[in-house]
C-alpha cells in the first residue's frame, strides 16, 4: 500500500474533518501502547500473558472505531430527529442525585443516639 492509495481511501471513506480523524487514530495508538506497558504487573499477578490484555484492548478499539465510522456515515438530520424524541423521554434516571450517605437509619456501632 502506497501513501497515495491510503490518502485516496481516506478521501472516499472518511468524510468530515481530517484533523479530528488523525487525533482519534493517534490517541487510539497511544492508548494501545499505554495498555501494553501498564498491564505487565497485572498480568504477572494474575498469571496471564500481557498479550491477552493487548488483544482485548485492540479488539475493543477496532469495534469502537468501527462504531464511530458508522455513526459518522449517518445523516446529521437523523440525529436531530432522534434528539427530539429523546427529549420527550423521562430523564429521571439521568438526573436523580445519587446519595453516597448510608441508607441505614440505625446508629453506627459505638455511637450515641441523641
Backbone atoms as SQL, in Angstrom:
CREATE TABLE atoms (id INTEGER PRIMARY KEY, chain TEXT, resi INTEGER, resn TEXT, atom TEXT, x REAL, y REAL, z REAL);
INSERT INTO atoms VALUES
  (1, 'A', 1, 'UNK', 'N', 0.840, -1.191, 0.000),
  (2, 'A', 1, 'UNK', 'CA', 0.000, 0.000, 0.000),
  (3, 'A', 1, 'UNK', 'C', 0.877, 1.244, 0.000),
  (4, 'A', 2, 'UNK', 'N', 0.640, 2.078, -0.945),
  (5, 'A', 2, 'UNK', 'CA', 1.398, 3.316, -1.003),
  (6, 'A', 2, 'UNK', 'C', 0.657, 4.409, -0.253),
  (7, 'A', 3, 'UNK', 'N', 1.363, 5.477, 0.012),
  (8, 'A', 3, 'UNK', 'CA', 0.766, 6.601, 0.726),
  (9, 'A', 3, 'UNK', 'C', -0.357, 7.231, -0.096),
  (10, 'A', 4, 'UNK', 'N', -0.217, 7.195, -1.419),
  (11, 'A', 4, 'UNK', 'CA', -1.253, 7.761, -2.288),
  (12, 'A', 4, 'UNK', 'C', -2.548, 6.960, -2.204),
  (13, 'A', 5, 'UNK', 'N', -2.444, 5.639, -2.132),
  (14, 'A', 5, 'UNK', 'CA', -3.657, 4.815, -2.033),
  (15, 'A', 5, 'UNK', 'C', -4.339, 4.995, -0.673),
  (16, 'A', 6, 'UNK', 'N', -3.538, 5.217, 0.376),
  (17, 'A', 6, 'UNK', 'CA', -4.124, 5.475, 1.701),
  (18, 'A', 6, 'UNK', 'C', -4.867, 6.803, 1.694),
  (19, 'A', 7, 'UNK', 'N', -4.280, 7.816, 1.104),
  (20, 'A', 7, 'UNK', 'CA', -4.949, 9.124, 1.018),
  (21, 'A', 7, 'UNK', 'C', -6.232, 9.028, 0.212),
  (22, 'A', 8, 'UNK', 'N', -6.204, 8.282, -0.880),
  (23, 'A', 8, 'UNK', 'CA', -7.395, 8.112, -1.711),
  (24, 'A', 8, 'UNK', 'C', -8.495, 7.393, -0.937),
  (25, 'A', 9, 'UNK', 'N', -8.129, 6.337, -0.195),
  (26, 'A', 9, 'UNK', 'CA', -9.123, 5.616, 0.605),
  (27, 'A', 9, 'UNK', 'C', -9.716, 6.529, 1.673),
  (28, 'A', 10, 'UNK', 'N', -8.879, 7.333, 2.316),
  (29, 'A', 10, 'UNK', 'CA', -9.368, 8.240, 3.356),
  (30, 'A', 10, 'UNK', 'C', -10.299, 9.298, 2.781),
  (31, 'A', 11, 'UNK', 'N', -9.999, 9.795, 1.610),
  (32, 'A', 11, 'UNK', 'CA', -10.858, 10.805, 0.992),
  (33, 'A', 11, 'UNK', 'C', -12.214, 10.220, 0.634),
  (34, 'A', 12, 'UNK', 'N', -12.247, 8.948, 0.226),
  (35, 'A', 12, 'UNK', 'CA', -13.517, 8.320, -0.138),
  (36, 'A', 12, 'UNK', 'C', -14.341, 7.906, 1.072),
  (37, 'A', 13, 'UNK', 'N', -13.694, 7.463, 2.138),
  (38, 'A', 13, 'UNK', 'CA', -14.419, 6.842, 3.247),
  (39, 'A', 13, 'UNK', 'C', -14.488, 7.664, 4.523),
  (40, 'A', 14, 'UNK', 'N', -13.586, 8.580, 4.726),
  (41, 'A', 14, 'UNK', 'CA', -13.590, 9.369, 5.956),
  (42, 'A', 14, 'UNK', 'C', -13.967, 10.806, 5.654),
  (43, 'A', 15, 'UNK', 'N', -15.265, 11.062, 5.677),
  (44, 'A', 15, 'UNK', 'CA', -15.729, 12.426, 5.461),
  (45, 'A', 15, 'UNK', 'C', -15.535, 13.202, 6.753),
  (46, 'A', 16, 'UNK', 'N', -15.664, 14.483, 6.685),
  (47, 'A', 16, 'UNK', 'CA', -15.526, 15.296, 7.885),
  (48, 'A', 16, 'UNK', 'C', -14.125, 15.861, 8.014),
  (49, 'A', 17, 'UNK', 'N', -13.825, 16.274, 9.215),
  (50, 'A', 17, 'UNK', 'CA', -12.563, 16.942, 9.488),
  (51, 'A', 17, 'UNK', 'C', -11.419, 15.936, 9.574),
  (52, 'A', 18, 'UNK', 'N', -10.441, 16.013, 8.690),
  (53, 'A', 18, 'UNK', 'CA', -9.333, 15.050, 8.739),
  (54, 'A', 18, 'UNK', 'C', -8.466, 15.199, 9.982),
  (55, 'A', 19, 'UNK', 'N', -8.426, 16.399, 10.559),
  (56, 'A', 19, 'UNK', 'CA', -7.640, 16.598, 11.776),
  (57, 'A', 19, 'UNK', 'C', -8.245, 15.796, 12.929),
  (58, 'A', 20, 'UNK', 'N', -9.565, 15.790, 13.024),
  (59, 'A', 20, 'UNK', 'CA', -10.225, 15.019, 14.080),
  (60, 'A', 20, 'UNK', 'C', -9.940, 13.532, 13.909),
  (61, 'A', 21, 'UNK', 'N', -9.999, 13.051, 12.679),
  (62, 'A', 21, 'UNK', 'CA', -9.703, 11.638, 12.441),
  (63, 'A', 21, 'UNK', 'C', -8.266, 11.296, 12.821),
  (64, 'A', 22, 'UNK', 'N', -7.325, 12.167, 12.484),
  (65, 'A', 22, 'UNK', 'CA', -5.928, 11.906, 12.836),
  (66, 'A', 22, 'UNK', 'C', -5.737, 11.914, 14.355),
  (67, 'A', 23, 'UNK', 'N', -6.421, 12.822, 15.056),
  (68, 'A', 23, 'UNK', 'CA', -6.338, 12.854, 16.523),
  (69, 'A', 23, 'UNK', 'C', -6.905, 11.562, 17.105),
  (70, 'A', 24, 'UNK', 'N', -8.034, 11.105, 16.577),
  (71, 'A', 24, 'UNK', 'CA', -8.650, 9.866, 17.059),
  (72, 'A', 24, 'UNK', 'C', -7.723, 8.680, 16.834),
  (73, 'A', 25, 'UNK', 'N', -7.157, 8.564, 15.641),
  (74, 'A', 25, 'UNK', 'CA', -6.246, 7.452, 15.361),
  (75, 'A', 25, 'UNK', 'C', -4.981, 7.548, 16.208),
  (76, 'A', 26, 'UNK', 'N', -4.469, 8.756, 16.382),
  (77, 'A', 26, 'UNK', 'CA', -3.277, 8.938, 17.210),
  (78, 'A', 26, 'UNK', 'C', -3.520, 8.550, 18.664),
  (79, 'A', 27, 'UNK', 'N', -4.650, 8.996, 19.224),
  (80, 'A', 27, 'UNK', 'CA', -4.981, 8.629, 20.601),
  (81, 'A', 27, 'UNK', 'C', -5.247, 7.132, 20.732),
  (82, 'A', 28, 'UNK', 'N', -5.778, 6.520, 19.693),
  (83, 'A', 28, 'UNK', 'CA', -6.007, 5.073, 19.716),
  (84, 'A', 28, 'UNK', 'C', -4.691, 4.316, 19.797),
  (85, 'A', 29, 'UNK', 'N', -3.737, 4.732, 19.007),
  (86, 'A', 29, 'UNK', 'CA', -2.426, 4.071, 19.037),
  (87, 'A', 29, 'UNK', 'C', -1.754, 4.283, 20.391),
  (88, 'A', 30, 'UNK', 'N', -1.831, 5.510, 20.900),
  (89, 'A', 30, 'UNK', 'CA', -1.241, 5.793, 22.212),
  (90, 'A', 30, 'UNK', 'C', -1.906, 4.948, 23.296),
  (91, 'A', 31, 'UNK', 'N', -3.221, 4.795, 23.235),
  (92, 'A', 31, 'UNK', 'CA', -3.905, 4.010, 24.265),
  (93, 'A', 31, 'UNK', 'C', -3.495, 2.546, 24.217),
  (94, 'A', 32, 'UNK', 'N', -3.267, 2.017, 23.027),
  (95, 'A', 32, 'UNK', 'CA', -2.807, 0.622, 22.917),
  (96, 'A', 32, 'UNK', 'C', -1.421, 0.480, 23.540),
  (97, 'A', 33, 'UNK', 'N', -0.544, 1.450, 23.286),
  (98, 'A', 33, 'UNK', 'CA', 0.789, 1.401, 23.879),
  (99, 'A', 33, 'UNK', 'C', 0.735, 1.527, 25.402),
  (100, 'A', 34, 'UNK', 'N', -0.130, 2.400, 25.899),
  (101, 'A', 34, 'UNK', 'CA', -0.259, 2.583, 27.345),
  (102, 'A', 34, 'UNK', 'C', -0.797, 1.324, 28.004),
  (103, 'A', 35, 'UNK', 'N', -1.801, 0.706, 27.412),
  (104, 'A', 35, 'UNK', 'CA', -2.350, -0.531, 27.976),
  (105, 'A', 35, 'UNK', 'C', -1.296, -1.616, 27.985),
  (106, 'A', 36, 'UNK', 'N', -0.524, -1.708, 26.930),
  (107, 'A', 36, 'UNK', 'CA', 0.510, -2.740, 26.855),
  (108, 'A', 36, 'UNK', 'C', 1.576, -2.530, 27.934),
  (109, 'A', 37, 'UNK', 'N', 1.973, -1.292, 28.143),
  (110, 'A', 37, 'UNK', 'CA', 3.022, -1.040, 29.123),
  (111, 'A', 37, 'UNK', 'C', 2.508, -1.096, 30.560),
  (112, 'A', 38, 'UNK', 'N', 1.230, -0.824, 30.769),
  (113, 'A', 38, 'UNK', 'CA', 0.694, -0.765, 32.131),
  (114, 'A', 38, 'UNK', 'C', 0.205, -2.106, 32.657),
  (115, 'A', 39, 'UNK', 'N', 0.032, -3.091, 31.812),
  (116, 'A', 39, 'UNK', 'CA', -0.542, -4.352, 32.274),
  (117, 'A', 39, 'UNK', 'C', 0.496, -5.417, 32.604),
  (118, 'A', 40, 'UNK', 'N', 1.754, -5.073, 32.593),
  (119, 'A', 40, 'UNK', 'CA', 2.797, -6.049, 32.880),
  (120, 'A', 40, 'UNK', 'C', 2.675, -6.642, 34.271),
  (121, 'A', 41, 'UNK', 'N', 2.578, -5.780, 35.287),
  (122, 'A', 41, 'UNK', 'CA', 2.482, -6.298, 36.662),
  (123, 'A', 41, 'UNK', 'C', 1.129, -6.963, 36.906),
  (124, 'A', 42, 'UNK', 'N', 0.072, -6.454, 36.296),
  (125, 'A', 42, 'UNK', 'CA', -1.245, -7.075, 36.456),
  (126, 'A', 42, 'UNK', 'C', -1.258, -8.480, 35.856),
  (127, 'A', 43, 'UNK', 'N', -0.668, -8.626, 34.712),
  (128, 'A', 43, 'UNK', 'CA', -0.604, -9.943, 34.075),
  (129, 'A', 43, 'UNK', 'C', 0.248, -10.897, 34.898),
  (130, 'A', 44, 'UNK', 'N', 1.319, -10.393, 35.483),
  (131, 'A', 44, 'UNK', 'CA', 2.174, -11.235, 36.316),
  (132, 'A', 44, 'UNK', 'C', 1.413, -11.716, 37.561),
  (133, 'A', 45, 'UNK', 'N', 0.651, -10.814, 38.197),
  (134, 'A', 45, 'UNK', 'CA', -0.116, -11.175, 39.398),
  (135, 'A', 45, 'UNK', 'C', -1.212, -12.188, 39.089),
  (136, 'A', 46, 'UNK', 'N', -1.831, -12.063, 37.942),
  (137, 'A', 46, 'UNK', 'CA', -2.939, -12.959, 37.579),
  (138, 'A', 46, 'UNK', 'C', -2.480, -14.169, 36.775),
  (139, 'A', 47, 'UNK', 'N', -1.197, -14.261, 36.522),
  (140, 'A', 47, 'UNK', 'CA', -0.603, -15.378, 35.790),
  (141, 'A', 47, 'UNK', 'C', -1.225, -15.559, 34.398),
  (142, 'A', 48, 'UNK', 'N', -1.346, -14.444, 33.678),
  (143, 'A', 48, 'UNK', 'CA', -1.809, -14.473, 32.286),
  (144, 'A', 48, 'UNK', 'C', -0.780, -13.729, 31.438),
  (145, 'A', 49, 'UNK', 'N', -0.920, -13.846, 30.158),
  (146, 'A', 49, 'UNK', 'CA', 0.001, -13.173, 29.244),
  (147, 'A', 49, 'UNK', 'C', -0.414, -11.718, 29.042),
  (148, 'A', 50, 'UNK', 'N', 0.573, -10.859, 28.884),
  (149, 'A', 50, 'UNK', 'CA', 0.306, -9.439, 28.638),
  (150, 'A', 50, 'UNK', 'C', -0.428, -9.271, 27.309),
  (151, 'A', 51, 'UNK', 'N', -0.141, -10.139, 26.372),
  (152, 'A', 51, 'UNK', 'CA', -0.755, -10.034, 25.050),
  (153, 'A', 51, 'UNK', 'C', -2.266, -10.214, 25.108),
  (154, 'A', 52, 'UNK', 'N', -2.761, -10.925, 26.117),
  (155, 'A', 52, 'UNK', 'CA', -4.209, -11.098, 26.251),
  (156, 'A', 52, 'UNK', 'C', -4.886, -9.742, 26.467),
  (157, 'A', 53, 'UNK', 'N', -4.307, -8.918, 27.334),
  (158, 'A', 53, 'UNK', 'CA', -4.853, -7.582, 27.562),
  (159, 'A', 53, 'UNK', 'C', -4.709, -6.707, 26.320),
  (160, 'A', 54, 'UNK', 'N', -3.592, -6.865, 25.646),
  (161, 'A', 54, 'UNK', 'CA', -3.362, -6.090, 24.424),
  (162, 'A', 54, 'UNK', 'C', -4.362, -6.462, 23.342),
  (163, 'A', 55, 'UNK', 'N', -4.628, -7.745, 23.185),
  (164, 'A', 55, 'UNK', 'CA', -5.590, -8.192, 22.166),
  (165, 'A', 55, 'UNK', 'C', -6.995, -7.731, 22.529),
  (166, 'A', 56, 'UNK', 'N', -7.371, -7.867, 23.804),
  (167, 'A', 56, 'UNK', 'CA', -8.707, -7.412, 24.224),
  (168, 'A', 56, 'UNK', 'C', -8.888, -5.922, 23.966),
  (169, 'A', 57, 'UNK', 'N', -7.892, -5.139, 24.348),
  (170, 'A', 57, 'UNK', 'CA', -7.999, -3.691, 24.152),
  (171, 'A', 57, 'UNK', 'C', -8.012, -3.330, 22.668),
  (172, 'A', 58, 'UNK', 'N', -7.204, -4.024, 21.887),
  (173, 'A', 58, 'UNK', 'CA', -7.167, -3.747, 20.448),
  (174, 'A', 58, 'UNK', 'C', -8.498, -4.087, 19.780),
  (175, 'A', 59, 'UNK', 'N', -9.099, -5.203, 20.181),
  (176, 'A', 59, 'UNK', 'CA', -10.408, -5.553, 19.619),
  (177, 'A', 59, 'UNK', 'C', -11.468, -4.526, 20.000),
  (178, 'A', 60, 'UNK', 'N', -11.459, -4.088, 21.257),
  (179, 'A', 60, 'UNK', 'CA', -12.406, -3.048, 21.661),
  (180, 'A', 60, 'UNK', 'C', -12.155, -1.749, 20.901),
  (181, 'A', 61, 'UNK', 'N', -10.900, -1.449, 20.662),
  (182, 'A', 61, 'UNK', 'CA', -10.558, -0.236, 19.921),
  (183, 'A', 61, 'UNK', 'C', -11.064, -0.323, 18.485),
  (184, 'A', 62, 'UNK', 'N', -10.886, -1.478, 17.852),
  (185, 'A', 62, 'UNK', 'CA', -11.358, -1.654, 16.471),
  (186, 'A', 62, 'UNK', 'C', -12.884, -1.559, 16.411),
  (187, 'A', 63, 'UNK', 'N', -13.566, -2.197, 17.368),
  (188, 'A', 63, 'UNK', 'CA', -15.032, -2.097, 17.408),
  (189, 'A', 63, 'UNK', 'C', -15.483, -0.654, 17.630),
  (190, 'A', 64, 'UNK', 'N', -14.793, 0.059, 18.509),
  (191, 'A', 64, 'UNK', 'CA', -15.158, 1.453, 18.775),
  (192, 'A', 64, 'UNK', 'C', -14.931, 2.339, 17.556),
  (193, 'A', 65, 'UNK', 'N', -13.808, 2.141, 16.880),
  (194, 'A', 65, 'UNK', 'CA', -13.549, 2.923, 15.674),
  (195, 'A', 65, 'UNK', 'C', -14.559, 2.594, 14.579),
  (196, 'A', 66, 'UNK', 'N', -14.967, 1.320, 14.502),
  (197, 'A', 66, 'UNK', 'CA', -16.000, 0.936, 13.535),
  (198, 'A', 66, 'UNK', 'C', -17.342, 1.581, 13.857),
  (199, 'A', 67, 'UNK', 'N', -17.700, 1.613, 15.141),
  (200, 'A', 67, 'UNK', 'CA', -18.954, 2.267, 15.536),
  (201, 'A', 67, 'UNK', 'C', -18.895, 3.763, 15.245),
  (202, 'A', 68, 'UNK', 'N', -17.733, 4.366, 15.467),
  (203, 'A', 68, 'UNK', 'CA', -17.561, 5.790, 15.172),
  (204, 'A', 68, 'UNK', 'C', -17.676, 6.049, 13.676),
  (205, 'A', 69, 'UNK', 'N', -17.086, 5.167, 12.876),
  (206, 'A', 69, 'UNK', 'CA', -17.172, 5.314, 11.426),
  (207, 'A', 69, 'UNK', 'C', -18.609, 5.176, 10.954),
  (208, 'A', 70, 'UNK', 'N', -19.342, 4.172, 11.492),
  (209, 'A', 70, 'UNK', 'CA', -20.754, 4.013, 11.120),
  (210, 'A', 70, 'UNK', 'C', -21.582, 5.219, 11.545),
  (211, 'A', 71, 'UNK', 'N', -21.309, 5.749, 12.736),
  (212, 'A', 71, 'UNK', 'CA', -22.067, 6.906, 13.212),
  (213, 'A', 71, 'UNK', 'C', -21.809, 8.130, 12.352),
  (214, 'A', 72, 'UNK', 'N', -20.611, 8.271, 11.824),
  (215, 'A', 72, 'UNK', 'CA', -20.340, 9.445, 11.004),
  (216, 'A', 72, 'UNK', 'C', -20.954, 9.310, 9.607),
  (217, 'A', 73, 'UNK', 'N', -21.312, 8.086, 9.212),
  (218, 'A', 73, 'UNK', 'CA', -21.954, 7.889, 7.916),
  (219, 'A', 73, 'UNK', 'C', -23.445, 8.244, 7.942),
  (220, 'A', 74, 'UNK', 'N', -24.032, 8.305, 9.140),
  (221, 'A', 74, 'UNK', 'CA', -25.456, 8.625, 9.275),
  (222, 'A', 74, 'UNK', 'C', -25.653, 10.119, 9.085),
  (223, 'A', 75, 'UNK', 'N', -26.695, 10.481, 8.375),
  (224, 'A', 75, 'UNK', 'CA', -27.003, 11.885, 8.121),
  (225, 'A', 75, 'UNK', 'C', -27.318, 12.602, 9.439),
  (226, 'A', 76, 'UNK', 'N', -26.804, 13.803, 9.592),
  (227, 'A', 76, 'UNK', 'CA', -26.981, 14.544, 10.834),
  (228, 'A', 76, 'UNK', 'C', -28.444, 14.868, 11.120),
  (229, 'A', 77, 'UNK', 'N', -29.288, 14.923, 10.100),
  (230, 'A', 77, 'UNK', 'CA', -30.712, 15.218, 10.323),
  (231, 'A', 77, 'UNK', 'C', -31.404, 14.077, 11.053),
  (232, 'A', 78, 'UNK', 'N', -30.924, 12.861, 10.885),
  (233, 'A', 78, 'UNK', 'CA', -31.472, 11.725, 11.631),
  (234, 'A', 78, 'UNK', 'C', -31.198, 11.905, 13.120),
  (235, 'A', 79, 'UNK', 'N', -29.988, 12.331, 13.466),
  (236, 'A', 79, 'UNK', 'CA', -29.674, 12.580, 14.874),
  (237, 'A', 79, 'UNK', 'C', -30.516, 13.722, 15.426),
  (238, 'A', 80, 'UNK', 'N', -30.835, 14.702, 14.597),
  (239, 'A', 80, 'UNK', 'CA', -31.677, 15.811, 15.030),
  (240, 'A', 80, 'UNK', 'C', -33.068, 15.315, 15.396),
  (241, 'A', 81, 'UNK', 'N', -33.646, 14.461, 14.557),
  (242, 'A', 81, 'UNK', 'CA', -34.974, 13.913, 14.865),
  (243, 'A', 81, 'UNK', 'C', -34.911, 12.992, 16.081),
  (244, 'A', 82, 'UNK', 'N', -33.863, 12.225, 16.179),
  (245, 'A', 82, 'UNK', 'CA', -33.697, 11.318, 17.306),
  (246, 'A', 82, 'UNK', 'C', -33.556, 12.083, 18.623),
  (247, 'A', 83, 'UNK', 'N', -32.899, 13.223, 18.583),
  (248, 'A', 83, 'UNK', 'CA', -32.738, 14.010, 19.806),
  (249, 'A', 83, 'UNK', 'C', -34.071, 14.594, 20.270),
  (250, 'A', 84, 'UNK', 'N', -34.955, 14.926, 19.349),
  (251, 'A', 84, 'UNK', 'CA', -36.271, 15.436, 19.742),
  (252, 'A', 84, 'UNK', 'C', -37.074, 14.364, 20.458),
  (253, 'A', 85, 'UNK', 'N', -36.985, 13.132, 19.992),
  (254, 'A', 85, 'UNK', 'CA', -37.673, 12.024, 20.655),
  (255, 'A', 85, 'UNK', 'C', -37.043, 11.772, 22.023),
  (256, 'A', 86, 'UNK', 'N', -35.734, 11.847, 22.097),
  (257, 'A', 86, 'UNK', 'CA', -35.043, 11.596, 23.356),
  (258, 'A', 86, 'UNK', 'C', -35.385, 12.657, 24.395),
  (259, 'A', 87, 'UNK', 'N', -35.670, 13.868, 23.953),
  (260, 'A', 87, 'UNK', 'CA', -36.038, 14.925, 24.898),
  (261, 'A', 87, 'UNK', 'C', -37.396, 14.652, 25.538),
  (262, 'A', 88, 'UNK', 'N', -38.247, 13.902, 24.864),
  (263, 'A', 88, 'UNK', 'CA', -39.561, 13.592, 25.408),
  (264, 'A', 88, 'UNK', 'C', -39.513, 12.474, 26.441),
  (265, 'A', 89, 'UNK', 'N', -38.473, 11.669, 26.395),
  (266, 'A', 89, 'UNK', 'CA', -38.348, 10.576, 27.346),
  (267, 'A', 89, 'UNK', 'C', -38.086, 11.132, 28.741),
  (268, 'A', 90, 'UNK', 'N', -38.593, 10.447, 29.746),
  (269, 'A', 90, 'UNK', 'CA', -38.324, 10.945, 31.103),
  (270, 'A', 90, 'UNK', 'C', -36.836, 10.862, 31.403),
  (271, 'A', 91, 'UNK', 'N', -36.323, 11.918, 31.961),
  (272, 'A', 91, 'UNK', 'CA', -34.895, 11.961, 32.255),
  (273, 'A', 91, 'UNK', 'C', -34.627, 11.733, 33.735),
  (274, 'A', 92, 'UNK', 'N', -35.561, 11.141, 34.425),
  (275, 'A', 92, 'UNK', 'CA', -35.409, 10.930, 35.862),
  (276, 'A', 92, 'UNK', 'C', -34.197, 10.056, 36.179),
  (277, 'A', 93, 'UNK', 'N', -33.967, 9.039, 35.373),
  (278, 'A', 93, 'UNK', 'CA', -32.850, 8.146, 35.665),
  (279, 'A', 93, 'UNK', 'C', -31.511, 8.853, 35.491),
  (280, 'A', 94, 'UNK', 'N', -31.438, 9.853, 34.648),
  (281, 'A', 94, 'UNK', 'CA', -30.167, 10.541, 34.417),
  (282, 'A', 94, 'UNK', 'C', -29.959, 11.712, 35.370),
  (283, 'A', 95, 'UNK', 'N', -31.041, 12.275, 35.882),
  (284, 'A', 95, 'UNK', 'CA', -30.924, 13.499, 36.659),
  (285, 'A', 95, 'UNK', 'C', -31.170, 13.298, 38.153),
  (286, 'A', 96, 'UNK', 'N', -31.431, 12.094, 38.590),
  (287, 'A', 96, 'UNK', 'CA', -31.658, 11.847, 40.004),
  (288, 'A', 96, 'UNK', 'C', -30.327, 11.907, 40.732),
  (289, 'A', 97, 'UNK', 'N', -30.255, 12.737, 41.780),
  (290, 'A', 97, 'UNK', 'CA', -28.986, 12.794, 42.513),
  (291, 'A', 97, 'UNK', 'C', -28.722, 11.478, 43.231),
  (292, 'A', 98, 'UNK', 'N', -27.488, 11.100, 43.244),
  (293, 'A', 98, 'UNK', 'CA', -27.097, 9.862, 43.903),
  (294, 'A', 98, 'UNK', 'C', -26.543, 10.214, 45.273),
  (295, 'A', 99, 'UNK', 'N', -27.121, 9.621, 46.295),
  (296, 'A', 99, 'UNK', 'CA', -26.664, 9.874, 47.644),
  (297, 'A', 99, 'UNK', 'C', -25.597, 8.856, 48.003),
  (298, 'A', 100, 'UNK', 'N', -24.480, 9.340, 48.497),
  (299, 'A', 100, 'UNK', 'CA', -23.410, 8.459, 48.912),
  (300, 'A', 100, 'UNK', 'C', -23.476, 8.166, 50.402),
  (301, 'A', 101, 'UNK', 'N', -24.458, 8.766, 51.081),
  (302, 'A', 101, 'UNK', 'CA', -24.609, 8.535, 52.513),
  (303, 'A', 101, 'UNK', 'C', -25.203, 7.155, 52.755),
  (304, 'A', 102, 'UNK', 'N', -24.910, 6.562, 53.901),
  (305, 'A', 102, 'UNK', 'CA', -25.507, 5.257, 54.211),
  (306, 'A', 102, 'UNK', 'C', -27.024, 5.354, 54.268),
  (307, 'A', 103, 'UNK', 'N', -27.691, 4.311, 53.837),
  (308, 'A', 103, 'UNK', 'CA', -29.146, 4.330, 53.797),
  (309, 'A', 103, 'UNK', 'C', -29.764, 3.794, 55.076),
  (310, 'A', 104, 'UNK', 'N', -28.970, 3.219, 55.934),
  (311, 'A', 104, 'UNK', 'CA', -29.497, 2.645, 57.166),
  (312, 'A', 104, 'UNK', 'C', -29.847, 3.755, 58.148),
  (313, 'A', 105, 'UNK', 'N', -30.949, 3.597, 58.870),
  (314, 'A', 105, 'UNK', 'CA', -31.353, 4.576, 59.878),
  (315, 'A', 105, 'UNK', 'C', -30.873, 4.182, 61.255),
  (316, 'A', 106, 'UNK', 'N', -30.269, 3.008, 61.370),
  (317, 'A', 106, 'UNK', 'CA', -29.738, 2.576, 62.647),
  (318, 'A', 106, 'UNK', 'C', -28.454, 3.333, 62.940),
  (319, 'A', 107, 'UNK', 'N', -28.218, 3.671, 64.226),
  (320, 'A', 107, 'UNK', 'CA', -26.964, 4.364, 64.536),
  (321, 'A', 107, 'UNK', 'C', -25.775, 3.415, 64.349),
  (322, 'A', 108, 'UNK', 'N', -24.656, 4.000, 64.032),
  (323, 'A', 108, 'UNK', 'CA', -23.452, 3.217, 63.826),
  (324, 'A', 108, 'UNK', 'C', -23.012, 2.605, 65.150),
  (325, 'A', 109, 'UNK', 'N', -22.284, 1.514, 65.085),
  (326, 'A', 109, 'UNK', 'CA', -21.827, 0.838, 66.293),
  (327, 'A', 109, 'UNK', 'C', -20.905, 1.737, 67.081),
  (328, 'A', 110, 'UNK', 'N', -21.154, 1.844, 68.368),
  (329, 'A', 110, 'UNK', 'CA', -20.307, 2.661, 69.223),
  (330, 'A', 110, 'UNK', 'C', -20.701, 4.111, 69.284),
  (331, 'A', 111, 'UNK', 'N', -21.713, 4.535, 68.545),
  (332, 'A', 111, 'UNK', 'CA', -22.122, 5.941, 68.601),
  (333, 'A', 111, 'UNK', 'C', -23.319, 6.076, 69.526),
  (334, 'A', 112, 'UNK', 'N', -23.455, 7.263, 70.080),
  (335, 'A', 112, 'UNK', 'CA', -24.583, 7.531, 70.977),
  (336, 'A', 112, 'UNK', 'C', -25.727, 8.122, 70.184),
  (337, 'A', 113, 'UNK', 'N', -26.928, 7.690, 70.496),
  (338, 'A', 113, 'UNK', 'CA', -28.073, 8.295, 69.836),
  (339, 'A', 113, 'UNK', 'C', -28.560, 9.466, 70.669),
  (340, 'A', 114, 'UNK', 'N', -29.025, 10.534, 70.074),
  (341, 'A', 114, 'UNK', 'CA', -29.434, 11.752, 70.798),
  (342, 'A', 114, 'UNK', 'C', -30.688, 11.563, 71.607);
